Amino acid sequence: MGIRDAYGTPGAAGARPRCQAVRGETGHALVRCADRPGDVLVLGAGRERGRLSRLIRPSITAYCVRHATCPVLTVPRPPLQRDLEALERGYGLRELVAGN
């Protein structure tokens, strides 16, 4: 899959993906880069975490949703990826089939 497959024809419908490297805290850097009129910030929704985990390492997606001046689109993980992660954590196939 090439860039044209992922984004379509460059410049189609006025969309031009931009690539740049930025140093800094991830959420702050993303919000700072997506600050032009017409920008859209697209982020993965990430996995659910416990309270302690969120305190130690806050969600980048949540930070961007709260602080961005442009629209933020959050994309959930596909169900298959969630199932595979559950297997990796050792929940086993029985719980996966049961829908937990």
C-alpha positions in Angstrom: 0.0 0.0 0.0 1.5 3.3 -1.0 0.8 6.9 0.0 -1.7 7.3 -2.8 -3.7 4.3 -1.5 -3.7 5.7 2.0 -4.5 9.3 1.2 -5.8 9.2 -2.3 -4.5 11.6 -5.0 -2.3 14.2 -3.3 -4.3 17.4 -2.9 -7.6 15.6 -3.5 -10.5 17.6 -1.9 -8.0 20.1 -0.6 -6.3 17.7 1.8 -2.5 17.8 1.9 -0.8 15.5 4.5 2.2 17.2 6.1 5.1 15.4 7.6 7.5 17.0 10.1 9.6 16.1 13.1 9.1 18.0 16.3 10.7 17.7 19.7 8.8 18.1 22.9 6.0 16.5 25.0 3.9 14.5 22.6 0.5 16.1 23.3 1.8 19.6 23.4 3.8 19.1 20.1 0.8 17.7 18.3 -1.5 20.5 19.4 1.1 23.1 18.5 1.6 21.6 15.0 -2.2 21.3 14.1 -3.0 25.0 14.6 -3.8 26.2 11.1 -7.3 26.8 9.8 -8.5 23.6 8.1 -6.2 21.3 10.1 -7.6 18.1 11.4 -5.7 16.1 14.0 -6.3 12.3 13.6 -5.3 10.1 16.6 -5.7 6.5 17.7 -8.1 6.3 20.7 -5.6 4.1 22.5 -6.4 1.3 25.0 -8.3 1.6 28.2 -6.1 2.0 31.2 -6.6 2.1 35.0 -6.6 5.2 37.2 -3.0 4.7 38.4 -1.7 4.3 34.9 -3.5 7.5 33.8 -2.0 9.4 36.8 1.5 8.3 36.0 1.2 8.7 32.2 -1.8 10.8 31.1 -3.5 10.1 27.8 -2.1 12.0 24.8 -5.4 11.7 23.0 -7.3 13.2 25.9 -4.8 16.1 26.1 -5.2 16.8 22.4 -9.0 16.6 22.5 -9.0 19.2 25.4 -6.4 21.6 24.1 -6.5 21.5 20.2 -7.8 24.5 18.4 -8.7 22.3 15.4 -11.1 19.3 15.1 -9.7 16.1 16.6 -10.7 12.7 15.1 -10.1 9.8 17.4 -10.1 6.4 15.8 -10.8 3.3 18.0 -8.6 0.2 17.8 -10.1 -2.4 15.5 -11.9 -5.3 17.4 -9.3 -7.8 16.1 -6.5 -5.8 17.7 -8.3 -5.7 21.0 -8.8 -9.4 20.9 -5.1 -10.1 20.1 -4.0 -7.8 22.9 -6.3 -9.7 25.3 -4.7 -12.9 24.3 -1.2 -11.4 24.8 -2.2 -10.3 28.3 -3.0 -13.9 29.1 -6.7 -13.8 29.3 -6.9 -16.9 27.1 -9.3 -17.9 24.4 -12.1 -19.0 26.7 -12.7 -15.4 27.9 -12.3 -14.1 24.4 -15.0 -16.4 23.0 -17.3 -15.5 25.9 -17.0 -11.8 24.9 -15.1 -10.5 27.9 
